Amino acid sequence: MRKLFHPQSILVVGVSDSPGNMGRHIVSNLIRHRYPGRVHLMGTRPCNVAGQQVHTSFDTLPDGIDLGVLLTPAQAVPTIMRQCAARGISRLVIESGGFSEFADDRTTLEEQVKALAEEAGIRFVGPNGLGIITRSDGMVLPFMEMPVLPPKGRISLLAQSGGVGIVYLHALAGENLGLDKFVSMGNKLNLDEVDYLRFIAESKSSDVACCYLEDVRRGRQLYEVLRSFPGKVVIQKANVSKAGAAAARSHTASLSTDDRLVDAMVRQSGALRVEDMTSMVHFAMGLTLPPAKGNRLLIIARSGGHAVIAADFAERYGFELPPLPAQIAQIAAGAGRAHVIRAANPLDLGDVFDFERYVAMLEGAIRGDCYDAVALIHVYSSRTEGPDSEGLYRAAARLVREVGKPAFLCFLTDNAELDRLKALEGFPLFRSPEVLMQSLAASRRHHLTRARMALERFPPRPPMDLAAVSEHLRLGREETDESGWLTVDRVFSLLLAAGLPVAPYGVAKNVQEAVRIASRVGYPVAMKLLSPALLHKAQGGGVTLNVKGDADVAEEFRQLADHLASAAAGARFDGILVQRMVRGLREVFIGGRQDRSFGPVVTVGLGGSLVEVLNDVTVRLCPVTEGDVEEMLSEVVLFKAFGGDSRQRPADFPFLRECIHRVSNLLLDFPEIEELDLNPLKLFDEGLAGLFVDGRIRLA
């Protein structure tokens, strides 16, 4: 990766002296931004560009070139890759378009490029992108002119779309936020966000990484990188709608990913997620400041209206507004011309024109112990108060850097004045109280989540008979058909081995057995037809509920057996499961699956027959911590309807938490369980353990 981001020499392939040649822009960018290494040029005809000879043959190139940049027709890329490999150039940036994003029949070309790279040991960026930028080295590889870049700094930007990436670069430059690295990832045929984030983390040159993604192909690896990333990561994940998926298909040949899993990954890893480009920039601004380590906030505003707006948003985001300490209240009381300032939080300083007192109050709040953060909203005219406001801005930046406590500033004046100030210090200036509060809340959320993760441990694994579970899986595979779905009795046996309680049951092959089992488990009973031909038993007429006597059991047994013979002639009859009817106060759904990108995931929600209709479920990547489970229980809206909020949970919720952990561990330990659907789990009050009464498991 160092040869990609810090090469000593670069070969640009696809350069000519033609006025419309885009390869020339790469060369001019390297010259303009003072790339210190050697640059070699390659084209189809001899000429000179920027005072350098354009080679037409790889044979005339010197040895030891670190990086090749390809901007040629897509069909020529495989041939050039072979030639690069022959000269020992094993790191490439392929900016050429015209692969699967152009037409479906270009996937064969992509496969050829991937195979060549694997065979020759080549690692490459792209194709179909703008390349990379390493700001500290002056290495600027986009094929468009880049006269203005953000200053050197500690923000890295990864973008799957070149166009989106360019807009983000302009936005960072407009806010005077410093750039470390930029990667336009394109089609991600070889390297992706996992590789880039790992390198950024190892290089320790960035505090914030901003990622624009249209697909997540290695979700589990991305999750692990995000959890261990030493800085802050903000993710904008597009391609969440049908229209977005169609656009992404034509754009980068990406595949749609379950968006709830992306949310789970972000939550569990301590990253932040945004829905729009504007929020991405604002979050990046806030994350360059010291973190807000708690909820105590002081709002200082020069306008009563802005103070009210900020206070409303502070309450929305869960901030507290403690009263002013005596020191700050005393300064405020004597600050106004008319002496009508109310010494309260929010602090309205509309009558204050003494900027030394402004700074004194700000310093008292930042250096004192009463607040975790300060929000300063300053309205002024650049014509009459520009120098004084500049002093306030510089003082705020100095105090924040000295003390390490954040002051989020919103200066409301003309754009030219704002641009002038940001060029002085590079200290974030937000454009509205709403944006300020949103970014401040994100800073606090990131800090508190990371602090919790540092202390949090995965709970002790509850005991599970792994050997018995493995044996039931082996027997289940022998019993199932090509669909892979286990019979209900095999599912129940497996659940019991995993420590998950099941309502009492038995399997009857004849009427006499059915009556004996019903008498043993207790009436009323449910009767379920067992056959691979009836996966959805209730929908297929294979379930009878609330059977209350021996004679009824015998009659229902005969009717269910006859139903199978008429509904699926010749289908295998595995018996009839007889199970005690359980009437819990609550029904919960616990499920899970092996996702192709994220690996094992567990799902929890309202159970019963309406689970698919209401879709009131939440999901997490396995394994889950105690904090993950608490969040899951608080996210299911209808859990609150039966007392499932954290303030008044019934006695069966500790049992539910244990069941979630057991299912999570089951999916981790046995990846051959492709899909698991346990519904419903009946829950009770009075400390009684719940019981599973139905479930499905499909083997890979």
N, C-alpha and C positions, 0 to 999 in steps of 0.2 A: 504493500500500500504506500510505502514511502516513495517509491519510484513514480507512483501516480500523482502524488500531491507535492513532492519535493524533488523533481527530476533535475539532474545536472545538465541534461541536454534533451532537446525535443526535435522530432521530425514532423513537419506538417505536410501531409499528402493531399494533393488536390489544389495546388497553387498555380496561378498563371497571372500574366500581366493584363488580362482582359478586364475592362472596366466593371463588368458585372460579377467577377469572380469573388466568392465569399471567403475563400481560403486566405485572400489578402487581408481580410479583416482580422483573422487570427494573428497574422504576423504583425499588423499595426498595433493590435492590443498588447502584444508582448513587448513591443518597442516602447509604446506610450507608458506602460506601467513598469518599465525598467526591469524586466525579467533578466537576471544576471547570467543565466546559463547560455550555452550554445544553441542556436536555432538553425536547423537544416530544412530545406524546402524541396519538395518533390512534385513534379507535374508531368504532363504528357508531351510537352515541347520545351526546348531550351529557351530561357529568357531570364531577365533579372527583375526581382521584386524587392523593393526597399534596399537596393544596393547589394543584394545577394543573388548568387547563381541558383537557378532552379534545376535540380537534378532530374534526369529522365530515366535513370537506371539505378537500382539498388546497389549495383556493383561499384558505383563511384562514391558511395557514402562512406564516411569513416566508421570505424568500429566503436562500440561502447555507447551507443545511443540508448537513453533510458526509456523514453516515452514516444510513442507514435500517435499522431492525431489525424484521423481519417475523415475527409470530407469529399467523398467521391460518389458516383452512382452506386446504389445498393448492390447491383449484380457484380460489381468489381471488388467488393469487400473481401470475399473469400480468397481471391488471388493475392490481394495485397497482404492479407494476414499471413499467408504462406511465405511471402517474400520477407515480411518483417521477422517471422520466426527464424528463417534461414540466416538473417543477420543478427540474431540474438536480441531482437526487440520484443520483449515479452509483456509489456504493459501498453495498452492501447486505449484511446478515447475515440469511440466510433460515433461521429456526429451525423453520419449519413441517415437520411430517411428513406422510406420506400420498402419497409419490411411488413410485418403483419398488420401494422396500423394503416397500411395503404390498401391492402387487399388480402383476403383469406389465403389465396394461392401463394402468398409470400412466406407462409409458415415453413415451407420446405427450405427456403433460403435461410431462415432463422435457425432451423435445426442444423443446417450445414455449418453455419458460423459457430454454433455452440460446440459441435463435434470437433471442429478444427481447433478451437480454443483449448478444449480438454486434451486433445492429442498433443498439442505443441506446448502446453503449460502456460498459455496466455491468459491473463486476467484483463478484463476490459470494462469500460463504462459505456452504457448505451445498449444498442444504437438509438437513433432518433432522439437526440438531445442536443443541448448547447455546450456540453462538456463541463469542465470544472474550473474553479478559481481558487488559488491559494493566495490570499491577500498579502501575507507577510513576504512572499517570494516574488510578487509581481507577476505571477503566472495566471494569465487571463486568456482562456481558450475559447470563449463563445465566438461563433462565426458572424456575429453582428458587432458593429462598432460600439465600444464601451468607453466613451470618453469620461464618464462620471461613475464612480463607484463609491460605496460606503467607505468611510475611513477604516484603517486597520483596527481590529477589535477582537471581541471574544464571543461573537455570535456566529454559528454555522447554520447553513440553510441547505436542506435537501428537498428537491422538488421533482416529482415524476413528470411534470409538464414543464417544458422549457419556457412557454409563455407566462405561466404562473410564476415561475422562478424569476424571470426578468422583472415582473411587476413587484415582487417582494424585494428584489435588489433596489429598485427605485424607491420603494417605501422606506427601507432601512437608511438609504442615503438621505431621504427627505427628513428623517428624524435624527440624523447624525449619529446613528447607532453603528458601532464598529463591527466589521465583518472579519471572520477568520477564514472559513472555507465555504464554498458553494459547489453543489453538485446537481447538474441536470441529469437525472437518472434514466430518463427515456424508457425504453422497453424492458430494462433490467434483465437482459438475457444471461448475464454472468455475475455481476455484482449488484447488490441491492442495499436498501437502507440498513439492514443488519450489519453488513460489512463496513459501511461508512460510519455508522454510529460507534462500532467497536474501535475503529481507528481514531475517531475524534476523542473517544474516552481515553484511549491509551496515550494520545499525544498531549493531553492535558492543556490544550490551547483554547478551548471553548468553555464558557460557563453556561451557555444556552444553545440548544439545537432546535431549530424549527423545521418540521417535516410536513410537506404536502404529499399525500399518498392517494392513489386511485385504486390500488389493490394491496392486499397483504398476503403474500404467498407463503412466507415462513413466520407465521404468527407466533408459534411457541418460542422460536429463537429471538424474535423481536421482543417478546415479553421479557425474556431473560436478560437481554441487553438493556432494556429500559429499567428494570429493577436495579441493576448494578451501575447504571450511568451516574457518574459523580456530580453532574450538573443538573440542569433543568431541561426537559424536553416538552415541546408543545407540538401537537399533532392536529393537522386538518385532514380529515379523511373524507374525500368526496366519493362519488359513485355509490350512493346509498339509495337511489331511486331507480325505477325501470328506465326512465329517460336518461338518467345519468349513466347507467350501465351501458346503454346503447351508444352513448357518446364516447364513453371510455373505450368501448370495443373498437370504435372507429379510430380512436385517438392513440391508444397504447396497447391494444389487444389485451386489456386486463380483465380479470374475472371478478365478479361481484362476491363480496364476503358478507356473512351475517353481521350486520352492524352492531347487534347487541354484544357480539364477541369482541369487537373493537372497543366498545365502551368498557367491557369487563377488563380487557387487557390494560387500558389506560388507567382505570381505577386501581387495579391491583398492583400496578408497577410504579405508581406515584407520579406518572406523567400528567399532563394537562391536555384537554381536547377543546378545540374551537370549531365553530361551524362556518366561519366566514373569514375572509382574508384580512379584513379590518381588525378583527379581534386578535388574530395571530400577531399582528404588529404591536397592538396595544399590550398583549400579554408579554411579548418579548421586551418591551419597554419596562414594564413593571418588574420583570424578573432580573433586569440588570441592577436593580436597587437591592439593598439588604432586605431580607425577608421580614414580613410582618409575623411576629412569633406568637401573637395572641389576638384577642378580640377588642382590646381597649383602644379606642380611637378618639383623637381630638380633631374636630373640624373647625378650621379658621376660614372665614369667608368675608369678603369685602361687600357682599351683596346679600341682603336678607333672603331674597328669593333663591339664590344659589345655596345658601345655608340650608334652607328647607329641602331643596332637591337632594342635596348630599345626605341629609339626615334620613330622608325617606329610603334612599338606596342603602344606607348603612344598616337600617333595620331589616331591609329585605335580605341582606347578605349576612345577618347575624352578628353585627358589630355592637358593642356597648359604647355608650358615650358618658364616661364618668365625669363628675363635676370638675370645675377648674380647681387646681391647687391654689393655695393662698398667694403664692409668689406670682403666678400668672394672672390671677384675678386682680391683684393690686396694680400690676402694670397696665392691665386693660382698663381699669377704672379711671385712671388718669390720662388715658391716651387720646380720647376724642376731644374735638373742639367744643362740642356742646355738652360734654360730660353726660351723655345719655346712653352709654354703652351698658348693656346688660351682661354681667360677667357670668356667662353660662356656656355650656357646650351643646350645640354649635355656638361658636363665638363670632358674632356679627360685628365686623370692624368697618362698617360703611362710613363712619364718621372720623376715621383715623387717617391722618396724612403724615404722621410722624413715623418714618420708616425705621428709625432706630428702635422704637418700641415694637414694631413688627418683628424685627430680628430678635429682640430680647425675649418676646413671648415664644417664638419658634424655638429659640435655643433652650429655654426653660422646659419646653415640652419634650424636646429630643434628648436632652441630657438628664432629665428627671426620670422617675420610676413609675409615674402614674399612667403612662400611655405606651402602647406597643407600636403605634404608628400615628402620623399626622397627615391630614389632608388639608392642603392650603389652596384656596380658590381666590385668585387675585384678578380683579377687573381694573384696567387702567388705560389711560391714553398714552401712547408712545411719545406723542409730541410734548406733553407737559410733565410726564412722570417716568420717562424712559430711563434716565440714569439711576434714579432711586430704585426702580423696579429691577434694573440690572444688578444693583447691589444686593437686593433681597434674594434674587436668583443665585448669585454667586455665594452668598452666605448660607443658603439652604444646601447647596451642593457641598460646600466645605463641611458643614455640620454633619451631614449624612455620612460622608466619607470618614470623618474623624470618629464618630460615635458608633456607626454601624447600625443605626436605627432608621427606618425609612420615613421620608417625607415625600408624599406624592403631590406634585404640583400641577395645578391647572391655571395657566395664565391666559386670560381672555382679553386679547387685544388684536391688532391687525396682523396679518400673516407675515408681512415683511419683518415686523418686530420679532415675532416668534422665531423665524428663521435666523435672525441675527443672534438671538440669545442662544439657541441650540448650537450654533457654530462656535460659541465661546467656550462652553463647558461640556457639551455632549451629555448633559444631564436631562433625563426625560421630562417633557412638558406635555401634559394631556390637554385635549381640546374641549372637554366638557366634564362636568361633575359626574355624569353617568358613566362615562368611559373610565374616569379615574377610579370610581368605586368598584367597577367590574374588575379592573386590573389589580387593585389592592386586594380584593377578595380572592383572586386567583393566586396572588403571592402568598397570602395566609394559608389557603388550602394546600398549596404545594408544600409549604414548610411543615404544617401540622401532619399531613399524610406521611411525609418522609420521617418525621420524628416518631410517629406511631410505628412505622415499619421498622425503624431501628430497634425498637423495644419489643416488637411483636414476635412471637414464636408460633410455629405450627403446634397445635395441641398434641398431647400424647396420642398415639394411634390406639383406638379401642381394639381389644382382642378380636381376631378373626381367624377361623380355621382355614388357612390358605390351602392346605392339602385337600380338604373336603370340597372347597369351592372349585379347585382345579379338576377334581374328579367329576363333579357335576357338569362342568363345562365339557369334559371329554365325553361323558355319556350323552349329554344334550346334543353334541355334534353328531353322534351316531344315530340319534332318534329323529333329528329334524330333517326336513327336505331341503331342496336347493335354496329356499327363501332364507334359511338361517334362523328362523324364529323358533325358540324353545317352547315346549308345551308348558301350560300354567303350573302343573305339578312340579316340573323340573325347575321352573323359576322359583317356586316357593321353597323347594329343597335348597336351592342355591342361596336364597335370601337368609334362611335359617342358619346356614353354615357361615354366612357373613355377619351374623349377629343382628339381623333385622327381623323383628317379630312378625309372625303371620297369624291371622285368625285361624283357629283350629279347623282342620280339613282332613279329608282322605279321598282316595281314588277308588271308585267301584267299577268292577267289570261286569257285574250282574245286579239284579234287583235286590237280592238278599244282602249283598255287601253294602249297597246304597242305604238300606234301612238300618243296618248295624252302625254304619258310620254316622248317620244322622242322629241316632240315639246317643252315640258317644259324644259328639261335639255339642249337641244341644240344639233344640228347635227355637226359632225357625231357622231354616237353612237356605242357602243358595245352591243351585245345581248348574254346573257349567260343562258343556260338551267339550271333550278333548279330541282334537283332530287337527293335523296340519292344514286341512282344507278349510278350516274356519278360524282364520286369524282374528278377525273382529267378531267375537262370539255373540255379543249383544246385538250387533247390527245383522248378524246372520241367523238370528233366531236360536242361538245355541245357549241361552242363559234363561233360567227361571228363578225368580226371587220369592222369598217369603213363603217357602213351603213348610207347612206346620204339622204334619202328621205322617205316620208310617205309610198309610194308604196313599196319601198324596205323593210321597217320595216314590213309591213303586209306580204309580201312574205316570209321573213326570219322567222317570227313567225311561220307560217304554216310549213315550212321545219324543224325547230327545234323540233316542237311538233311531227311531223311524224318520225323524227330521233329517238326520245326517244321510240316511240311505236315499231319501228323495232329493235332497239339496245337492249332494255330491256323490253320485253313484260310484261305488268302488273305492271311496275314500277310506283311509285307514282310521279305525276306531280305537282310540287309546283309553277309553273309559269315560266316566263322568265324575267330575270333581264335586264332592259334597262338602260344603263349608258353612260354618256357623255364620248367620247374619249378624253383622256388627253395626250398631247405630251410634257412631261417635258424634260429638257436638260439632266437629270441624272436619273438613276433607281437604287434604293437601296433596299436591302433585310433586313428586321428586323424579327427575329424569336425568339423562346424560347421554353423551355420545362421544365418539372419537372424530373430532373435526379434522379435515384434511390439512388445515393450516395451523390450527391452534392446539391440536392434540386433545386430550381428555377434558371435557367441560361438564359441569353439573348445573342442572336447572331446577328451580323451585318456584312453586306458584300455587294459586288456588286450585284445588282438585275437583274431582267429580266429572260429571258429564259436560260441564260448560267450560272446561279448561281451554279447548281450542277456540271456542266462541269468544270468550272474554280475553284470552291471551294475556292474562295478568300474571306474568312470570318474570323472573330475573335469572341471570346466568353468570357464572364465574368459571375461570380456568382452574383446573385441579393442579395441586392440592389447595384447599382453602384454609385460611387462618380463622381464628375466632372472630377477628374484626370483619373479615369477608362475610362470614355467616350472619353477623349482626346487621351488616349493611343489606344483605339479601332480604332478611326478614322485615326490615324497615321499608324496603322498596316495593314490596307487593302491596298494592293499594288495599285490596279487600281483606288482607290480614288484619288491618286496623279495625275493620268492621266487627270482628269478633275478639277484640281486645289484644290484637297482635302488635301494638306499638310498644316501644321500649319502656313506657311509663307504667303499663298495667298488663303485663303478659300473663296468661294463665299458666297453671302448673305444668302443662304438657310441653311448653316450649323448650325447656332444657332437653327433653327427649327428642324433639324435632331437630335441634342443633346436632345432637349425636348422630341421628340418622343421616343428615346431610354430610357429615364428616365420613361416615361409613361408606356411603355411596361414592363420594369423591375418591376415597382410598381404593374401593373396588374397581373403579374405572382406571385408576393409575396402575394397580397391580396386575390387571388382566386386560391388556389392550385388545385382546380378541373379542371383548364385548363391544361390538360396534355401536349398539344402541340399546338404551335401557329406559323403560317407561313404567314407573311404579305409581299407579293411580287407581283408587285413592288410598292414601294413608289416613286412617281414621284416628282422630285425636280426641282426648278426653280431658276433663278437669279432675280435681281431687288427687292429683299425683299419679293417676293411672297411666301406664305406658300405652302408647298407641299401637295399632295393628294394621298391617298391610292386608288388603283384601283382594287385590288384583295386581297384575303386572305383566309386562312383556319384556323379553330380552332377545336381541338378534345378534348372532355371532358373525364376525367378519368372514 
